[in-house]
Amino acid sequence: MVATVWFSSLLLLLLSPVSPLTSFPDTLEAGIGGNVTLTCDTDRTLKGPLLWKHSRDGDTWPVEMTDFQVLNEKQLVLLDLEEAMSGEYSCWDGNTLLYHTHLLLNQTWNDAELHCWAENYGCMFYCSWSGVEYTAIRLRNERDGGEWVWPSDKGVFSVSHSTNQYAEEVWPLRVTLEAINSERILRISKKFYLREIIQPPHPAKVNSKSVGETLLVMVEPPAAWATPTSYYPLEHEIEYQRKDDGQVKKELCCKDQDTVRCWKRAVCHVAGRVSRFRVRSRDPLVLSQWSQWSQWKNVKKRVKKNRRKGTKRRTKQ
């Protein structure tokens, strides 16, 4: 999916001259609107005229007065900001560096690309985002005033929260993601209730047995799911392949039974001969997202009973 991106402002990041943009600086200043003012933050008595330099894509050149760049003593005013104006700005007294800043384009992005989920109602949830062109990424739980967290090697953020799992949620969670590279800073904010992102892990164990022409499938909830299951039930959906015609079908395990009792028993009934099956689960009280499917499991062939003791197979003479 191609997201619509537009530039709304610029952010000024205060960095050391040799600091790469692989981490976030401690100090941030925002320039709102179409203009931004850079100030050479120094108390040094100048020996000569103040010189501003602009570095971008490995090239450095002096900043001169133009219709888009206004020099005013220790200030540099950039007008009608464009992408070409991003990069590194420094002020000099002769060959002495006085101050160094980095100017980044501020972007917004479609929040649908920030995916968050929770395996249960405990104190953690997880988020992922695939912005490969950015060199540093962080995320925080704004609602609870959480600390910034960084992604794992697999690109997953582990985020703590203070939602009471035994009470109704009043305020939604709000997360903010920030990402930077040498030219841009991106911010994504997203709001959701914990119940909206619940996605249980796939069932821990699935067993089956045949009773006449019916296949009984027993499902065990995942170890990470909330307990007790009487308070946090799971409903299951089974997908199976018929042995006679090879058709693949899906159905809820409890659609024709006492629903609450069926949730507790976690047994699926499938009529007819089945060659293989798999199961997934969800919280039926909030209609959560479905878990991933369990692995396909083949139905074992029935073992024929042995002959009566004392009988022997007839052999050809």
Secondary structure as a PSIPRED ss2 file (coil, helix, strand):
# PSIPRED VFORMAT (PSIPRED V4.0)

   1 M C   1.000  0.000  0.000
   2 V C   1.000  0.000  0.000
   3 A C   1.000  0.000  0.000
   4 T C   1.000  0.000  0.000
   5 V C   1.000  0.000  0.000
   6 W C   1.000  0.000  0.000
   7 F E   0.000  0.000  1.000
   8 S E   0.000  0.000  1.000
   9 S E   0.000  0.000  1.000
  10 L E   0.000  0.000  1.000
  11 L E   0.000  0.000  1.000
  12 L E   0.000  0.000  1.000
  13 L E   0.000  0.000  1.000
  14 L C   1.000  0.000  0.000
  15 L C   1.000  0.000  0.000
  16 S C   1.000  0.000  0.000
  17 P C   1.000  0.000  0.000
  18 V C   1.000  0.000  0.000
  19 S C   1.000  0.000  0.000
  20 P C   1.000  0.000  0.000
  21 L C   1.000  0.000  0.000
  22 T C   1.000  0.000  0.000
  23 S C   1.000  0.000  0.000
  24 F C   1.000  0.000  0.000
  25 P C   1.000  0.000  0.000
  26 D C   1.000  0.000  0.000
  27 T C   1.000  0.000  0.000
  28 L E   0.000  0.000  1.000
  29 E E   0.000  0.000  1.000
  30 A E   0.000  0.000  1.000
  31 G E   0.000  0.000  1.000
  32 I E   0.000  0.000  1.000
  33 G C   1.000  0.000  0.000
  34 G C   1.000  0.000  0.000
  35 N C   1.000  0.000  0.000
  36 V E   0.000  0.000  1.000
  37 T E   0.000  0.000  1.000
  38 L E   0.000  0.000  1.000
  39 T E   0.000  0.000  1.000
  40 C C   1.000  0.000  0.000
  41 D C   1.000  0.000  0.000
  42 T C   1.000  0.000  0.000
  43 D C   1.000  0.000  0.000
  44 R C   1.000  0.000  0.000
  45 T C   1.000  0.000  0.000
  46 L C   1.000  0.000  0.000
  47 K C   1.000  0.000  0.000
  48 G C   1.000  0.000  0.000
  49 P C   1.000  0.000  0.000
  50 L E   0.000  0.000  1.000
  51 L E   0.000  0.000  1.000
  52 W E   0.000  0.000  1.000
  53 K E   0.000  0.000  1.000
  54 H E   0.000  0.000  1.000
  55 S E   0.000  0.000  1.000
  56 R E   0.000  0.000  1.000
  57 D C   1.000  0.000  0.000
  58 G C   1.000  0.000  0.000
  59 D E   0.000  0.000  1.000
  60 T E   0.000  0.000  1.000
  61 W E   0.000  0.000  1.000
  62 P E   0.000  0.000  1.000
  63 V C   1.000  0.000  0.000
  64 E C   1.000  0.000  0.000
  65 M C   1.000  0.000  0.000
  66 T C   1.000  0.000  0.000
  67 D C   1.000  0.000  0.000
  68 F C   1.000  0.000  0.000
  69 Q E   0.000  0.000  1.000
  70 V E   0.000  0.000  1.000
  71 L E   0.000  0.000  1.000
  72 N E   0.000  0.000  1.000
  73 E C   1.000  0.000  0.000
  74 K C   1.000  0.000  0.000
  75 Q E   0.000  0.000  1.000
  76 L E   0.000  0.000  1.000
  77 V E   0.000  0.000  1.000
  78 L E   0.000  0.000  1.000
  79 L C   1.000  0.000  0.000
  80 D C   1.000  0.000  0.000
  81 L C   1.000  0.000  0.000
  82 E C   1.000  0.000  0.000
  83 E H   0.000  1.000  0.000
  84 A H   0.000  1.000  0.000
  85 M H   0.000  1.000  0.000
  86 S C   1.000  0.000  0.000
  87 G E   0.000  0.000  1.000
  88 E E   0.000  0.000  1.000
  89 Y E   0.000  0.000  1.000
  90 S E   0.000  0.000  1.000
  91 C E   0.000  0.000  1.000
  92 W E   0.000  0.000  1.000
  93 D E   0.000  0.000  1.000
  94 G C   1.000  0.000  0.000
  95 N C   1.000  0.000  0.000
  96 T E   0.000  0.000  1.000
  97 L E   0.000  0.000  1.000
  98 L E   0.000  0.000  1.000
  99 Y E   0.000  0.000  1.000
 100 H E   0.000  0.000  1.000
 101 T E   0.000  0.000  1.000
 102 H E   0.000  0.000  1.000
 103 L E   0.000  0.000  1.000
 104 L E   0.000  0.000  1.000
 105 L E   0.000  0.000  1.000
 106 N E   0.000  0.000  1.000
 107 Q E   0.000  0.000  1.000
 108 T E   0.000  0.000  1.000
 109 W C   1.000  0.000  0.000
 110 N C   1.000  0.000  0.000
 111 D H   0.000  1.000  0.000
 112 A H   0.000  1.000  0.000
 113 E H   0.000  1.000  0.000
 114 L C   1.000  0.000  0.000
 115 H E   0.000  0.000  1.000
 116 C E   0.000  0.000  1.000
 117 W E   0.000  0.000  1.000
 118 A E   0.000  0.000  1.000
 119 E C   1.000  0.000  0.000
 120 N C   1.000  0.000  0.000
 121 Y C   1.000  0.000  0.000
 122 G C   1.000  0.000  0.000
 123 C C   1.000  0.000  0.000
 124 M E   0.000  0.000  1.000
 125 F E   0.000  0.000  1.000
 126 Y E   0.000  0.000  1.000
 127 C E   0.000  0.000  1.000
 128 S E   0.000  0.000  1.000
 129 W C   1.000  0.000  0.000
 130 S C   1.000  0.000  0.000
 131 G C   1.000  0.000  0.000
 132 V C   1.000  0.000  0.000
 133 E C   1.000  0.000  0.000
 134 Y C   1.000  0.000  0.000
 135 T C   1.000  0.000  0.000
 136 A E   0.000  0.000  1.000
 137 I E   0.000  0.000  1.000
 138 R E   0.000  0.000  1.000
 139 L E   0.000  0.000  1.000
 140 R E   0.000  0.000  1.000
 141 N E   0.000  0.000  1.000
 142 E C   1.000  0.000  0.000
 143 R C   1.000  0.000  0.000
 144 D C   1.000  0.000  0.000
 145 G C   1.000  0.000  0.000
 146 G C   1.000  0.000  0.000
 147 E C   1.000  0.000  0.000
 148 W C   1.000  0.000  0.000
 149 V E   0.000  0.000  1.000
 150 W C   1.000  0.000  0.000
 151 P C   1.000  0.000  0.000
 152 S C   1.000  0.000  0.000
 153 D C   1.000  0.000  0.000
 154 K C   1.000  0.000  0.000
 155 G C   1.000  0.000  0.000
 156 V E   0.000  0.000  1.000
 157 F E   0.000  0.000  1.000
 158 S E   0.000  0.000  1.000
 159 V E   0.000  0.000  1.000
 160 S E   0.000  0.000  1.000
 161 H C   1.000  0.000  0.000
 162 S C   1.000  0.000  0.000
 163 T C   1.000  0.000  0.000
 164 N C   1.000  0.000  0.000
 165 Q C   1.000  0.000  0.000
 166 Y C   1.000  0.000  0.000
 167 A C   1.000  0.000  0.000
 168 E C   1.000  0.000  0.000
 169 E C   1.000  0.000  0.000
 170 V C   1.000  0.000  0.000
 171 W C   1.000  0.000  0.000
 172 P C   1.000  0.000  0.000
 173 L E   0.000  0.000  1.000
 174 R E   0.000  0.000  1.000
 175 V E   0.000  0.000  1.000
 176 T E   0.000  0.000  1.000
 177 L E   0.000  0.000  1.000
 178 E E   0.000  0.000  1.000
 179 A E   0.000  0.000  1.000
 180 I E   0.000  0.000  1.000
 181 N C   1.000  0.000  0.000
 182 S C   1.000  0.000  0.000
 183 E C   1.000  0.000  0.000
 184 R E   0.000  0.000  1.000
 185 I E   0.000  0.000  1.000
 186 L E   0.000  0.000  1.000
 187 R E   0.000  0.000  1.000
 188 I E   0.000  0.000  1.000
 189 S E   0.000  0.000  1.000
 190 K E   0.000  0.000  1.000
 191 K E   0.000  0.000  1.000
 192 F E   0.000  0.000  1.000
 193 Y C   1.000  0.000  0.000
 194 L H   0.000  1.000  0.000
 195 R H   0.000  1.000  0.000
 196 E H   0.000  1.000  0.000
 197 I H   0.000  1.000  0.000
 198 I E   0.000  0.000  1.000
 199 Q C   1.000  0.000  0.000
 200 P C   1.000  0.000  0.000
 201 P C   1.000  0.000  0.000
 202 H C   1.000  0.000  0.000
 203 P C   1.000  0.000  0.000
 204 A C   1.000  0.000  0.000
 205 K E   0.000  0.000  1.000
 206 V E   0.000  0.000  1.000
 207 N E   0.000  0.000  1.000
 208 S E   0.000  0.000  1.000
 209 K E   0.000  0.000  1.000
 210 S E   0.000  0.000  1.000
 211 V E   0.000  0.000  1.000
 212 G C   1.000  0.000  0.000
 213 E C   1.000  0.000  0.000
 214 T E   0.000  0.000  1.000
 215 L E   0.000  0.000  1.000
 216 L E   0.000  0.000  1.000
 217 V E   0.000  0.000  1.000
 218 M E   0.000  0.000  1.000
 219 V E   0.000  0.000  1.000
 220 E E   0.000  0.000  1.000
 221 P C   1.000  0.000  0.000
 222 P C   1.000  0.000  0.000
 223 A C   1.000  0.000  0.000
 224 A C   1.000  0.000  0.000
 225 W C   1.000  0.000  0.000
 226 A C   1.000  0.000  0.000
 227 T C   1.000  0.000  0.000
 228 P C   1.000  0.000  0.000
 229 T C   1.000  0.000  0.000
 230 S C   1.000  0.000  0.000
 231 Y C   1.000  0.000  0.000
 232 Y C   1.000  0.000  0.000
 233 P C   1.000  0.000  0.000
 234 L C   1.000  0.000  0.000
 235 E E   0.000  0.000  1.000
 236 H E   0.000  0.000  1.000
 237 E E   0.000  0.000  1.000
 238 I E   0.000  0.000  1.000
 239 E E   0.000  0.000  1.000
 240 Y E   0.000  0.000  1.000
 241 Q E   0.000  0.000  1.000
 242 R E   0.000  0.000  1.000
 243 K C   1.000  0.000  0.000
 244 D C   1.000  0.000  0.000
 245 D C   1.000  0.000  0.000
 246 G C   1.000  0.000  0.000
 247 Q C   1.000  0.000  0.000
 248 V E   0.000  0.000  1.000
 249 K E   0.000  0.000  1.000
 250 K E   0.000  0.000  1.000
 251 E E   0.000  0.000  1.000
 252 L E   0.000  0.000  1.000
 253 C C   1.000  0.000  0.000
 254 C C   1.000  0.000  0.000
 255 K C   1.000  0.000  0.000
 256 D C   1.000  0.000  0.000
 257 Q C   1.000  0.000  0.000
 258 D C   1.000  0.000  0.000
 259 T H   0.000  1.000  0.000
 260 V H   0.000  1.000  0.000
 261 R H   0.000  1.000  0.000
 262 C H   0.000  1.000  0.000
 263 W H   0.000  1.000  0.000
 264 K H   0.000  1.000  0.000
 265 R H   0.000  1.000  0.000
 266 A C   1.000  0.000  0.000
 267 V E   0.000  0.000  1.000
 268 C E   0.000  0.000  1.000
 269 H E   0.000  0.000  1.000
 270 V E   0.000  0.000  1.000
 271 A E   0.000  0.000  1.000
 272 G C   1.000  0.000  0.000
 273 R C   1.000  0.000  0.000
 274 V E   0.000  0.000  1.000
 275 S E   0.000  0.000  1.000
 276 R E   0.000  0.000  1.000
 277 F E   0.000  0.000  1.000
 278 R E   0.000  0.000  1.000
 279 V E   0.000  0.000  1.000
 280 R E   0.000  0.000  1.000
 281 S E   0.000  0.000  1.000
 282 R E   0.000  0.000  1.000
 283 D C   1.000  0.000  0.000
 284 P C   1.000  0.000  0.000
 285 L C   1.000  0.000  0.000
 286 V C   1.000  0.000  0.000
 287 L C   1.000  0.000  0.000
 288 S C   1.000  0.000  0.000
 289 Q C   1.000  0.000  0.000
 290 W C   1.000  0.000  0.000
 291 S C   1.000  0.000  0.000
 292 Q C   1.000  0.000  0.000
 293 W C   1.000  0.000  0.000
 294 S C   1.000  0.000  0.000
 295 Q C   1.000  0.000  0.000
 296 W C   1.000  0.000  0.000
 297 K E   0.000  0.000  1.000
 298 N E   0.000  0.000  1.000
 299 V C   1.000  0.000  0.000
 300 K C   1.000  0.000  0.000
 301 K C   1.000  0.000  0.000
 302 R C   1.000  0.000  0.000
 303 V C   1.000  0.000  0.000
 304 K C   1.000  0.000  0.000
 305 K C   1.000  0.000  0.000
 306 N C   1.000  0.000  0.000
 307 R C   1.000  0.000  0.000
 308 R C   1.000  0.000  0.000
 309 K C   1.000  0.000  0.000
 310 G C   1.000  0.000  0.000
 311 T C   1.000  0.000  0.000
 312 K C   1.000  0.000  0.000
 313 R C   1.000  0.000  0.000
 314 R C   1.000  0.000  0.000
 315 T C   1.000  0.000  0.000
 316 K C   1.000  0.000  0.000
 317 Q C   1.000  0.000  0.000
